[in-house]
Amino acid sequence: MLQISALRFNKDEAKAALSKRGLSNEKLSIIDKIIELDDERKDTQTKSDKLKSEINTLSKEIGGLMKKGDKEGAEQLKETVAQTKEKSEAYNEKAKTLEAKLLDLILQLPNIPHESVPAGVTEDDNEVYQDAKDPLPVLPESAQPHWELAKKYEIFSLELGVKIAGGGFPVFTGKGARLQRGLINFFLDQARDAGYKEFVPPLMVNEATAYGTGQLPDKEGQMYYIERDNLYMIPTAEVPLTNIYRDEIVKEQDLPLKLTGFTPCFRREAGSYGAHVRGLNRVHQFDKVEIVQIVDPEKSHDVLMEMVAHTESILQKLNLPYRILRLCGGDLGFTSVLTYDFEVYSAAQKRWLEVSSVSNFETFQSNRMKIRFKKEKGKPQLTHTLNGSALALPRIMAAIIENNQTEKGIEMPDILKPYLGFDILD
């Protein structure tokens, strides 16, 4: 959630930055409405506070008159106090109404993109920040996509998932299940070695938690909702992990806070159809290791690049061809200031598959969650929050399966072999 002060003192800059997202002039005019409403709210609150001060003064005068025995004068002032209270309460109610309208408008605005974010409307406008360093692998014409290899080597079954739950819920079997488990342990070990503290968070969250990281009210349609209990299945571990520090003031010396966790993730992915979403390319339930940092605002963009480097190192160890994109304004997530996407190359499908997003949200989330830190001298201030996938498993597994296929089976990356107990998936 944007801070009103930032909009007030940098109105033109905010509009120019938000226009990178392709926001219409009508949408951008919300900023003017927010400032006008905030002025009205402040004026109303000032009038209410002034009347409350008058009430306190009159109450003291009533006490003095009562001591003097002037009951008639006291009664007259009591009537004035009653009328003043009525006016004050009316102003107070108006201020509450204005606050509600103000919040409704603020929640409609996405985060303000960083100056380095390229303008654009769709993913076609994303910038290749770092292209693949080596030539892309070329497979024989007989090479198969991962969904065909899954049947051949009994790695996972989409059909069994349909039987048990429905489309988009794969069931991993045998060595496929061991590969899944090995990847999770490998990713978690990499995060631990990088200084992240591991958590096992709940897979369901309440409204306050989903609101805190920006899933509500923006992404209701993407989450599975349990109406009876008013709980949401998490779309990513970012949601519960970041909320661990909601409504807390942390010490400056405790920053950065580095958190990691493995969870299944649940996404409805409504409207996702076509050949490009076959197999593991897009599913409703998948496993992911997430990394989260809560940091001093002065260091957050350096931390962002540190997290990008961490994700890059994992892909290098898996020997997967990858590239890094800097997302344009139109493809940027609602809560993000700046996002780098990692894509791995699928040699059998001959296309790039997104496997990670690493983002800086600056104060957008911490303002909602009231995550603050206090320097030795000074008032508490909002932290910056960041998160990244390190990594999501489905497309990583798809790329490993496809790029390493041989006539004998699927060769496993050397780094994974100690985690798997086998060298080849056959």
C-alpha positions as CSV (number, residue, x, y, z in Angstrom):
1,M,0.0,0.0,0.0
2,L,1.4,3.4,-1.0
3,Q,2.1,6.0,1.6
4,I,0.0,9.2,1.2
5,S,3.0,11.4,2.0
6,A,4.9,9.9,-0.9
7,L,2.1,10.7,-3.3
8,R,1.6,14.2,-1.9
9,F,5.2,15.3,-2.1
10,N,6.1,13.5,-5.3
11,K,2.8,13.6,-7.2
12,D,4.1,14.2,-10.7
13,E,6.9,11.7,-10.3
14,A,4.5,9.1,-9.0
15,K,2.1,9.6,-12.0
16,A,5.0,9.4,-14.5
17,A,6.3,6.2,-12.9
18,L,2.9,4.6,-12.7
19,S,2.3,5.4,-16.4
20,K,5.0,2.8,-17.1
21,R,2.4,0.2,-16.0
22,G,0.0,1.5,-18.7
23,L,-2.4,3.1,-16.2
24,S,-5.0,5.3,-17.8
25,N,-5.3,9.0,-17.0
26,E,-8.5,8.2,-15.2
27,K,-6.7,5.7,-13.0
28,L,-3.8,8.2,-12.4
29,S,-6.3,10.8,-11.4
30,I,-7.0,8.7,-8.2
31,I,-3.8,10.3,-6.9
32,D,-5.4,13.8,-7.0
33,K,-8.5,12.4,-5.3
34,I,-6.5,10.8,-2.6
35,I,-4.7,14.1,-1.8
36,E,-8.0,16.0,-1.8
37,L,-9.7,13.5,0.4
38,D,-6.7,13.5,2.8
39,D,-6.9,17.3,3.0
40,E,-10.6,17.0,3.8
41,R,-9.9,14.3,6.4
42,K,-7.2,16.3,8.1
43,D,-9.5,19.4,8.2
44,T,-12.4,17.4,9.6
45,Q,-10.1,15.8,12.2
46,T,-8.7,19.2,13.2
47,K,-12.3,20.5,13.8
48,S,-13.2,17.5,15.8
49,D,-10.0,17.8,18.0
50,K,-10.7,21.5,18.5
51,L,-14.2,20.8,19.7
52,K,-12.8,18.1,22.1
53,S,-10.4,20.7,23.5
54,E,-13.3,23.1,24.0
55,I,-15.2,20.3,25.8
56,N,-12.3,19.8,28.2
57,T,-12.1,23.5,28.9
58,L,-15.8,23.8,29.5
59,S,-15.8,20.7,31.8
60,K,-13.2,22.4,34.0
61,E,-15.3,25.6,34.1
62,I,-18.4,23.5,35.1
63,G,-16.4,22.0,38.0
64,G,-15.4,25.5,39.1
65,L,-19.0,26.8,39.0
66,M,-20.2,23.8,41.0
67,K,-17.7,24.5,43.7
68,K,-18.9,28.1,43.8
69,G,-22.5,26.8,44.1
70,D,-23.5,28.3,40.7
71,K,-25.7,25.4,39.6
72,E,-27.6,27.5,37.1
73,G,-24.4,28.5,35.3
74,A,-23.1,25.0,35.5
75,E,-26.3,23.6,33.9
76,Q,-26.0,26.1,31.0
77,L,-22.5,25.1,30.3
78,K,-23.5,21.4,30.5
79,E,-26.0,22.1,27.7
80,T,-23.3,23.8,25.7
81,V,-21.0,20.8,26.3
82,A,-23.7,18.4,25.1
83,Q,-24.2,20.4,21.9
84,T,-20.4,20.6,21.3
85,K,-20.1,16.8,21.9
86,E,-22.7,16.3,19.3
87,K,-20.8,18.4,16.7
88,S,-17.5,16.7,17.6
89,E,-19.0,13.2,17.2
90,A,-20.5,14.3,13.8
91,Y,-17.0,15.4,12.7
92,N,-15.5,12.2,14.0
93,E,-17.9,10.1,12.1
94,K,-17.2,12.1,8.9
95,A,-13.5,11.6,9.4
96,K,-14.0,7.8,9.7
97,T,-16.1,7.8,6.5
98,L,-13.4,9.8,4.7
99,E,-10.7,7.4,6.0
100,A,-12.7,4.5,4.6
101,K,-13.0,6.2,1.2
102,L,-9.3,7.1,1.3
103,L,-8.3,3.5,2.0
104,D,-10.5,2.2,-0.9
105,L,-8.8,4.6,-3.3
106,I,-5.3,3.8,-2.1
107,L,-5.9,0.0,-2.5
108,Q,-6.6,0.6,-6.1
109,L,-3.1,1.8,-6.9
110,P,-0.3,-0.6,-7.6
111,N,3.2,0.0,-6.4
112,I,5.3,2.7,-8.0
113,P,7.9,1.1,-10.4
114,H,11.6,1.7,-9.9
115,E,13.2,4.1,-12.3
116,S,15.0,1.2,-14.0
117,V,11.8,-0.5,-14.9
118,P,11.1,-0.3,-18.7
119,A,7.8,1.0,-19.9
120,G,5.5,-1.6,-21.5
121,V,2.2,-3.3,-21.4
122,T,2.8,-7.0,-21.9
123,E,5.5,-9.6,-21.4
124,D,6.7,-8.9,-24.9
125,D,8.0,-5.6,-23.6
126,N,10.2,-7.2,-20.9
127,E,13.9,-6.4,-21.1
128,V,16.5,-9.2,-21.4
129,Y,18.7,-8.1,-18.5
130,Q,21.1,-11.0,-19.0
131,D,21.0,-13.3,-21.9
132,A,22.1,-17.0,-21.9
133,K,25.9,-17.1,-21.6
134,D,26.3,-20.3,-23.6
135,P,24.8,-21.7,-26.8
136,L,21.4,-23.2,-26.2
137,P,21.3,-27.0,-26.2
138,V,20.0,-28.7,-29.3
139,L,18.4,-32.2,-29.0
140,P,17.9,-34.8,-31.7
141,E,14.6,-34.8,-33.6
142,S,13.5,-37.9,-31.6
143,A,13.6,-35.9,-28.3
144,Q,10.4,-35.8,-26.4
145,P,8.7,-33.2,-24.2
146,H,8.6,-33.9,-20.5
147,W,5.0,-35.0,-20.4
148,E,5.8,-37.9,-22.9
149,L,9.0,-38.8,-21.0
150,A,6.9,-38.9,-17.8
151,K,4.8,-41.7,-19.2
152,K,7.8,-43.5,-20.6
153,Y,9.7,-43.5,-17.3
154,E,6.8,-43.3,-14.9
155,I,7.9,-39.9,-13.4
156,F,4.5,-38.4,-12.8
157,S,1.0,-38.9,-13.9
158,L,-1.5,-36.1,-14.8
159,E,-4.2,-38.7,-15.4
160,L,-4.0,-40.0,-11.9
161,G,-4.1,-36.5,-10.6
162,V,-7.4,-36.0,-12.5
163,K,-8.8,-39.1,-10.9
164,I,-7.9,-38.0,-7.4
165,A,-8.4,-34.2,-7.6
166,G,-8.8,-32.8,-11.1
167,G,-6.8,-31.3,-13.9
168,G,-3.6,-29.6,-12.8
169,F,-2.7,-31.8,-9.9
170,P,0.2,-34.1,-10.9
171,V,1.1,-37.2,-8.9
172,F,4.8,-37.9,-8.8
173,T,5.9,-41.6,-8.5
174,G,9.0,-43.6,-8.0
175,K,12.2,-41.9,-9.0
176,G,10.1,-38.9,-10.0
177,A,9.0,-38.5,-6.4
178,R,12.6,-38.9,-5.3
179,L,13.7,-36.2,-7.8
180,Q,11.1,-33.9,-6.4
181,R,12.2,-34.5,-2.8
182,G,15.9,-34.2,-3.8
183,L,15.3,-30.8,-5.4
184,I,13.5,-29.5,-2.4
185,N,16.3,-30.5,0.0
186,F,19.0,-29.1,-2.4
187,F,17.2,-25.8,-2.6
188,L,16.7,-25.6,1.2
189,D,20.4,-26.4,1.7
190,Q,21.4,-23.7,-0.7
191,A,19.3,-21.2,1.2
192,R,20.6,-22.3,4.6
193,D,24.2,-21.9,3.4
194,A,23.3,-18.4,2.3
195,G,22.2,-17.5,5.8
196,Y,18.5,-18.0,5.6
197,K,16.5,-19.3,8.6
198,E,14.2,-22.1,7.7
199,F,10.5,-22.1,8.6
200,V,7.7,-24.6,8.1
201,P,4.7,-22.2,7.9
202,P,0.9,-23.0,7.6
203,L,-0.5,-23.7,4.2
204,M,-3.7,-21.7,5.0
205,V,-3.8,-18.1,6.0
206,N,-6.5,-15.6,7.2
207,E,-7.6,-12.4,5.6
208,A,-5.2,-10.2,7.5
209,T,-2.2,-12.3,6.3
210,A,-3.4,-12.3,2.7
211,Y,-4.0,-8.6,2.9
212,G,-0.6,-7.9,4.4
213,T,1.4,-9.2,1.3
214,G,-1.1,-7.8,-1.2
215,Q,-2.9,-10.9,-2.2
216,L,-6.1,-9.2,-1.0
217,P,-8.0,-7.4,-2.4
218,D,-6.1,-7.8,-5.7
219,K,-5.9,-11.5,-6.3
220,E,-8.9,-13.2,-4.7
221,G,-9.6,-15.0,-8.0
222,Q,-6.2,-16.7,-8.0
223,M,-6.5,-18.2,-4.5
224,Y,-8.4,-21.2,-3.3
225,Y,-10.9,-20.0,-0.6
226,I,-12.3,-22.1,2.2
227,E,-15.5,-20.3,2.9
228,R,-16.6,-22.1,6.1
229,D,-13.4,-21.2,7.9
230,N,-12.7,-17.9,6.0
231,L,-9.2,-19.2,5.1
232,Y,-7.1,-19.1,1.9
233,M,-4.7,-21.7,0.6
234,I,-1.3,-20.0,0.1
235,P,-0.2,-19.2,-3.5
236,T,3.4,-18.9,-2.2
237,A,5.3,-19.2,1.1
238,E,6.0,-15.5,0.8
239,V,2.6,-14.9,2.3
240,P,3.0,-16.6,5.7
241,L,6.7,-16.0,5.9
242,T,6.6,-12.2,5.6
243,N,3.6,-12.0,7.9
244,I,5.7,-13.5,10.7
245,Y,6.9,-10.0,11.5
246,R,3.5,-8.2,11.0
247,D,2.8,-5.5,13.6
248,E,6.4,-5.8,15.0
249,I,9.2,-3.3,15.5
250,V,12.5,-5.0,15.0
251,K,15.9,-3.7,16.1
252,E,18.2,-2.2,13.5
253,Q,21.0,-4.7,14.5
254,D,18.6,-7.6,13.7
255,L,18.3,-6.6,10.1
256,P,18.4,-8.1,7.6
257,L,15.9,-10.8,8.5
258,K,16.4,-13.7,6.1
259,L,13.7,-16.4,5.9
260,T,13.2,-19.4,3.8
261,G,10.6,-22.2,3.6
262,F,9.4,-25.0,1.4
263,T,5.7,-25.3,0.9
264,P,3.2,-26.6,-1.6
265,C,1.6,-23.7,-3.4
266,F,-2.0,-23.5,-4.6
267,R,-3.2,-21.4,-7.6
268,R,-6.4,-21.6,-9.5
269,E,-4.8,-20.3,-12.7
270,A,-8.2,-19.6,-14.1
271,G,-8.2,-19.2,-17.9
272,S,-4.9,-21.0,-18.5
273,Y,-5.3,-23.2,-21.6
274,G,-3.4,-24.3,-24.7
275,A,-0.3,-26.2,-25.7
276,H,2.0,-23.9,-23.8
277,V,0.6,-25.0,-20.4
278,R,0.9,-28.8,-21.0
279,G,2.4,-31.1,-18.5
280,L,4.2,-29.3,-15.7
281,N,4.2,-25.9,-17.5
282,R,1.2,-24.8,-15.4
283,V,-0.4,-26.6,-12.6
284,H,-2.8,-25.8,-9.7
285,Q,-0.5,-27.3,-7.0
286,F,3.3,-27.2,-7.0
287,D,6.2,-27.2,-4.6
288,K,8.5,-24.2,-4.2
289,V,11.3,-23.0,-1.9
290,E,10.9,-19.3,-1.2
291,I,13.4,-16.8,0.1
292,V,12.3,-13.6,1.9
293,Q,14.2,-10.7,3.3
294,I,13.1,-7.8,5.5
295,V,15.8,-5.1,5.4
296,D,16.9,-1.5,6.0
297,P,15.5,0.6,3.1
298,E,18.9,2.0,2.4
299,K,20.1,-1.5,1.5
300,S,17.2,-3.1,-0.3
301,H,18.3,-2.7,-3.9
302,D,21.7,-4.2,-3.0
303,V,19.9,-7.0,-1.3
304,L,17.7,-7.5,-4.4
305,M,20.8,-8.1,-6.5
306,E,22.2,-10.4,-3.8
307,M,19.0,-12.5,-4.1
308,V,19.2,-12.5,-7.9
309,A,22.8,-13.8,-7.6
310,H,21.6,-16.5,-5.2
311,T,19.0,-17.8,-7.6
312,E,21.4,-17.6,-10.5
313,S,24.0,-19.7,-8.6
314,I,21.4,-22.5,-8.2
315,L,20.7,-22.7,-11.9
316,Q,24.4,-22.7,-12.7
317,K,24.9,-25.7,-10.3
318,L,22.0,-27.5,-12.0
319,N,23.7,-26.8,-15.4
320,L,20.5,-25.4,-16.8
321,P,20.6,-22.8,-19.6
322,Y,18.9,-19.6,-18.3
323,R,18.4,-15.9,-18.9
324,I,17.3,-13.1,-16.7
325,L,14.5,-10.6,-17.6
326,R,13.7,-7.2,-16.1
327,L,10.0,-6.9,-16.1
328,C,8.3,-4.0,-17.8
329,G,5.7,-1.9,-16.0
330,G,2.8,-3.7,-17.5
331,D,4.0,-7.1,-16.5
332,L,5.1,-6.1,-13.0
333,G,3.2,-7.6,-10.1
334,F,0.8,-5.3,-8.3
335,T,3.0,-5.0,-5.2
336,S,6.4,-4.9,-6.8
337,V,8.7,-2.0,-7.5
338,L,11.2,-4.0,-9.5
339,T,11.2,-7.7,-10.5
340,Y,13.8,-9.9,-12.2
341,D,12.4,-13.1,-13.8
342,F,14.5,-16.2,-14.4
343,E,13.7,-18.4,-17.4
344,V,15.2,-21.8,-18.2
345,Y,15.4,-23.1,-21.8
346,S,13.4,-26.2,-22.6
347,A,15.3,-27.9,-25.4
348,A,12.5,-30.3,-26.3
349,Q,9.8,-27.6,-26.3
350,K,12.2,-25.1,-27.8
351,R,10.9,-22.3,-25.5
352,W,11.8,-20.4,-22.4
353,L,10.0,-21.4,-19.1
354,E,9.8,-19.0,-16.2
355,V,11.1,-20.6,-13.0
356,S,11.6,-17.7,-10.6
357,S,10.7,-14.1,-9.8
358,V,12.8,-12.0,-7.5
359,S,11.2,-8.8,-6.4
360,N,11.6,-5.7,-4.2
361,F,8.4,-4.3,-2.7
362,E,10.0,-1.5,-0.8
363,T,7.4,-0.3,1.8
364,F,4.3,-1.5,-0.1
365,Q,3.9,-4.6,2.0
366,S,5.5,-3.3,5.2
367,N,3.1,-0.4,5.2
368,R,0.2,-2.8,5.2
369,M,1.7,-5.1,7.8
370,K,3.3,-2.3,9.9
371,I,6.7,-4.0,9.9
372,R,9.0,-1.4,11.3
373,F,12.5,-1.0,12.7
374,K,14.0,1.4,15.1
375,K,17.4,2.9,15.0
376,E,19.2,3.7,18.2
377,K,18.1,7.3,17.9
378,G,14.9,8.1,16.0
379,K,11.3,7.1,15.5
380,P,10.3,3.6,14.1
381,Q,10.2,3.5,10.3
382,L,9.0,1.1,7.7
383,T,11.3,-1.7,6.5
384,H,11.6,-2.9,2.9
385,T,10.5,-6.4,2.0
386,L,11.8,-8.6,-0.8
387,N,11.1,-12.2,-1.9
388,G,12.2,-14.7,-4.6
389,S,11.6,-18.2,-5.8
390,A,14.7,-20.3,-5.2
391,L,13.2,-22.2,-6.8
392,A,9.8,-23.4,-8.1
393,L,10.0,-27.1,-9.0
394,P,7.6,-27.9,-11.9
395,R,9.4,-26.2,-14.7
396,I,12.8,-26.9,-13.2
397,M,11.9,-30.5,-13.3
398,A,10.5,-30.2,-16.8
399,A,13.8,-28.7,-18.0
400,I,16.0,-31.3,-16.2
401,I,13.9,-34.1,-17.7
402,E,13.9,-32.7,-21.2
403,N,17.5,-31.3,-21.5
404,N,19.1,-34.4,-20.0
405,Q,17.3,-37.1,-21.9
406,T,19.4,-39.9,-23.5
407,E,18.7,-43.2,-25.2
408,K,19.5,-44.9,-21.8
409,G,17.3,-42.6,-19.7
410,I,17.5,-39.2,-18.1
411,E,20.9,-38.2,-16.7
412,M,20.8,-36.4,-13.4
413,P,22.8,-33.2,-12.7
414,D,26.0,-34.0,-10.7
415,I,25.0,-31.7,-7.9
416,L,21.7,-33.6,-7.3
417,K,23.1,-37.2,-7.3
418,P,24.0,-37.2,-3.5
419,Y,20.4,-36.1,-2.8
420,L,18.8,-38.8,-5.1
421,G,20.6,-42.1,-4.6
422,F,20.6,-42.6,-8.4
423,D,22.5,-41.2,-11.3
424,I,20.0,-41.9,-14.1
425,L,16.2,-41.9,-14.2
426,D,15.2,-44.9,-16.2
